Amino acid sequence: MKQFISRNALIILLGVVCLGLAVFTPSFISDTNLTNLARRVCAVGIVAVGETLVIITAGIDLSVGSVAAFSAVVAGKTIQDLGIPVPLGIIAGAATGLFCGLVNGVLSTKGRIPSFIVTLGMMLAARGGALLLTGGSRISGLPEGFRFLGGTNDWRVPVVVTLLIVGVFAAMLRYMRLGREIYASGGNLQGARLSGIPVDRCRIAAFALCGMLAGFAGVLLASRTGVADPTMAEGMELDSIAACVVGGASLMGGEGGAVGALVGAVLIGMLINICQLNGMSDEWQRIVVGVLIVVLVYIDNMRKRRAGKLKD
């Protein structure tokens, strides 16, 4: 029990805070608010799972929001302009994210460029690509079949899809060889190399999967609103990184999980939702999330120092 509490202290702490705030916000527990919250959390939760894979390898992906927007625009363009079936349009969006993530991974590993710089460049390039494809305007009038995925008619659809994705990646990290190699690559890079683990391949796979999930999340967002907007998902990288840290991922690498990422996304979503219900502006919401990331990373570092896992 002590190990469980120590490992999940951040989740427990933030969960107690959110529940405490919810008690003083009666409108939080309304059916309408909870269903809207569930829809909004799904996209962030999916992106957070992909971000967790990269963070486990001691990397970072700042491009997930822009990749989500670019992928949504590609999916909308292919469905509307080319007239291809909706399932193929969704696959095109996810494939776009996969390609962007693959580029990030190759440049970061083979090019020996810090992931911060690579993904910062991809963030600008993907957002510019989305604006270029649409001319800065939104893609509307998407078919009703496309809107089904986002839960326009049934909020349970995106929730079930999100839980399936989390379940698949949780199983991959726990039981599959690639998952164990990803943990090893982030926990001790040199030791993993000496053990014969293909570190570069693992890191490229983590970035590629992160991009794919970001692309799918962008399609999910466009499906929920019925509009592929090149400016959508701004700030999603902040929310996803915060969700990862809250969910137990360490920015030093080697720690984290898909279920924790989803729980972190839910808690971050609850916190932002409570702020909105209490009339807090978007600017202050971002300040709260930004401060939260710094505080949680500080607490995580202090925990590791006490356990002897981190030295000055």
N, C-alpha and C positions, 0 to 999 in steps of 0.2 A: 504493500500500500504506500509506503514512503517513497519507493522508487517511482510508482505511478504518479503520485502527487508532484514529485520533483520534475519528472519528465513533462508533465502536462500543466505545470503551474501557470503558465501564461494563458492557456485556454480557460482554466478554472477561474483565474482572476478576472479576465475580461468577461467571461460568462456571467459571473456574479454581478459585475458592474452593469452589464446590459439588462439583466433581469431586474436589478434594482431600479434602473431608470425606466424600464417598461412599466413597473408598478405605478409610477407617478405620471404615466402617459396612457390614460385609458383608451385612447383611440388606437393604440398600437395593436391591441388584441382583436380588433374588428376583422371580420372575414375578408373584407375588401383589401385592407392594408396587408394582411398576412399573405394573401394570394399574390398581390403585386410584389411584395418582398421576395416571395419564392421565385417569381419570374426573373427579377433583377439579379438575384444571387446566383442563378444558374450559370450565366455567362462568365461572371467573375470566378466562380468555383471551377469551371472547366479550365480557364486560363491559369488559375492558381495551381492546378495539378501539373500543367506543363511547366510552369515557372519553377515548381518544386524540383522537377527532374534536373533542370539546369543548376539550381542552387545546390542540390546535393553534390554535383560535380565541382562545387566551388566557383561556379560562374554566375552570370547575371544576364538577363534578357530585358532590355529596356524598350524593345520594339514591339511587344505583344499588342499594344493598343493600336498602333499604326498598321500592323499586319492584319489585325482583325478587321479594320476598316477597309483595307485594300482587298482582302479576301471577300468581304461582303459585296463590294462594288463589282468584283470579277463575277461573282455568282449572279448578281442582279443583271449585269450586262449580258451574260451568256443566256440567261433565261428569257430576258425581254427582247434583246436584239437578235439573237441567233435562233430563238424559239426552241431550244433544247428542253427536254423534260426536266421537271423540278429536281428529281433525285440526282441527275447528272450535273445540274447547276450547283447543288450542294457539294457534290464531290469535287467540282472544279474549284469551289471556294476553299475547301480543306486542302486540296492539292497545291493551291497558291500559297497557303500558309506553310505547307510542308517544304516547298521550294525555298521560301524566304528563310525558314529555320535551317535548312541544309546549307544555304550560303553563309549564314551566321556561324554554323558549326565548323565548316571547312576553313573559313578565314580565321576563326579563333584558334583552331588547333594546328592546321597545316601552315597557316601564315604567321602563327605565333603573335597574333595581335590580341591585346586584352579584350575580353568579351564586352566590357563596358564600352569601349570605343567602337567595336564592330556593330553592336546592337544599337548604339546611338546613331551611327550612320544609317543603319537599316530603318530606324524609326523615322528619320527624315525622308529617306528614299521611298519607303512604302506609303507614307502620307502624301508625298508629292505625286506618286504614281496613281493613288486614288483620286486626287484632285485633277490630274491630267486626263484620266479616263472619262471622268464625268463633266469636265469643264467647270468644276466647282459647284455643280448643281446636284440635287438628289435624284435618285432613281426610284420613282414611285409607280403605282399601277401594277405591282407584282401579283401574280395569280394567287387565288385563294389557297391552292394546294401548298404553296410556299409558306404561307402564314400559319399553316397547321403546326409546323415544327416549333414555333415560338410560343405556342400555347394561347393563341388569340381566342380560341373557342374553349379550350380546356387547359387550365394551368398545370395539370398533372403531366402533360406530355413532356415539356422541357425538364421537369423534375425527374421523371423516370429516366430520360436520356442521360441526364447529369449523373444520376446514381449508377447507371450502367457503366458510364465512362470511368467514374471513380473506382468502381469495383474492379474493372479490368486492369487499371493501372496499379491499384493496390496489390492485386494478385501478381502482376508482373514484377513489382519491386520486391515482393516477399518470396516468391517461389521460382521465378524464372532466372536463368543465368544472366541475362542482360541487366536485370534489376540489381542483382548482387554485385555485378561488375561496376555498375554506376555508383553504388555505395562505396565500393573499394576505391574507385578512382578519386572520389571526393574526400574520402577519409585519410588516405595516404597515397599521394600520387606516385612518389618514387617507389614505395613498397609495392604498389600495384603493378608498376612497370617490371620490377624485378621478379614478380610472381608470374609473369607471362600474360597479364591481362592487356588486351588491346585498348589502351587508355584513349587514344585519339578516336578510335571507332566508337567507343562508348559515349564520349563527349559529343561527337557529331550526331549520334543517334538521339541524345538528350535534347539538343537544340532543334533537330528536325521534328521530333515529336512535340516539342513545345510550340513550334511554329504551326504544326498541323492542328493542334488543339486551339491555338489562338485563331486560326482561320475558321475553324468550325464554330467557335464562339461568336465570331463576327457574323457568320451566316445566321446563327441563332438570334442575335440581336436584331438583324435586319428582318428576320422572320417575325419577331415579336411586334415590331413597329410597322411592318409592311413597307419600309423605306430603306434603301441602301444609301446611307449618307457618308460621303467621304470624310466628314469631320466627326463621325461617331467614335465611341470608345476612347475619347481623350481622357487621360488620367487613369486608364485601366491598368497600366503598368504599376502605378503607385498602389492601387487597391490590391492587385494580385501579389505584389511583394509583401505588403502588410499582412495579407491573409496567410502567406507562407510562413512568415516569422511568427505570427500568432499561433499557427498550427504546429509549430515545433521545428521548422526547418532552421538550420544554422547557416548564416552567411559565410561561415568558415568552411562549409562543405561537410559531407558525410552523414548528415542527419536530416530527417524530414520524411513525409509520407503523404500519399494521396488523400487519405481520410482526414488527416490533420489539416491539409490545405482546404478541403471543403468546409470543415468546421470553422477554420479561420475566416473563410469567405462569408459564412453565415453570420459570425459574430461582428465582422466589420460592416456587413450589410445592415445588421440590426442597429449598430451604433450610428451609422449615417442616417438610417430611417428615423430613429428617435430624434436626432438633431433636426431633421426636416419637419417632423411633426411638432417640434417645439419652436418652429419659426427661425431656425438658425440659417444664415445665408450660406451659399455654396463656398464662399471664400473661407468662412470659419470652419466649415466641414473639412476642407482640405487641410487647414491648419491642425485640426484635431487628429486627422489620420497621419499627417507628417510627424507631429510630435510623438504620436503613439509608436511609430516605427522606431524612432531614435530611442525612446524609453525602453521598448521591448528588447532591442538589440543590446542595450546597456545591461539590462537584467540578465539576458542570456550570457553575455560575456562574464559577468560577475559569477554566475552559476558555474561556468566552465573553469574559471580561475580557482574557485573553492574546491572543485573536483579534481584539480590538477591537470585538466585537459587543455588549458590555455595559459601560456606564460607571457610575461611582459617582455 
